[in-house]
């Protein structure tokens, strides 16, 4: 994988970040809710800093970058500036509480990775987001500059790709095991969620949408309500439409964002997940401005319907990154 020739400031400009503080707040709520639900998939603070080599790069960097930004610290034992920079990055990885994962690569033991990234000197710091490599900085850097760069990285990851990071459980053993397994208490929204499911099953889509929204009004990060709302809204959008007419318009107007969005909804409802994702990714590549942003937002909504851990979503996130950049 060859890194793209791209500065961090350029990424932020392309991202057209809007309401960054609101995005951060939503990400915080999602992490807090995941922890409240029992910390499923949670990692310990010690797991936020990992050693990576050529054999584990695909798994620990490329694959993990579809769920969390991965910052890469290229270092060597003989490098004195590295000995100053690395502890700062390790401390910030813990302080940022799962918003990024720090991968440390010893260049002496991993010459191929050093060559692939085109590194001329160390320390050198890159990030990988949704499979795309972004150069951050090279050489010694002050903590204020590092924090500013990491803040920009987190904003891009959240706004462009919906990557809200990892859930960190301070009581989790390194490797993800919990020290104490405890039954999660019934949540305060169980009755409302059950009512939403019943409405969905009975075909009362408007009722299901409202029930899920009621939960999210008080608990914006509730994962079950977010998934249910995404599903209910999808079904509501395709209810009563003429499939033949929708597909006819999409075929005749490949540049029409609205037509492609409508057809993608039908693709997903019909079980053609990869077709839906591919249609919208192709449309992202063909459009610009508000049209492109509308297609991107709908694609992220469809990711919610399918589930972040689905391999098709992971692959589509990488393809979206390539289309955007």
Secondary structure, DSSP 8 states (H G I E B T S, - for coil): -------HHHHHHHHT---HHHHHHHHHHHHHHHHHTT-TT-B-GGGGEEE--TTTHIIIIIIGGGTSEEEEEEE-TT-HHHHHHHHHHHHHHHHTTTSEEEEEEETTT-HHHHHHTT--SSSEEEEEETTEEEEEEES---HHHHHHHHHHHHHHHHHHH------B-TTB-TTS-BSS-------TTHHHHHHHHHHHHTT-HHHHHHHHHHHHHH-TT-HHHHHHHHHHHHHHHHTT--HHHHHHHHHH-TT-HHHHHHHHHHHHHTT-HHHHHHHHHHHHHH--HHHHHHHHHHHHHHHHHH-TTSHHHHHHHHHHHHHH-
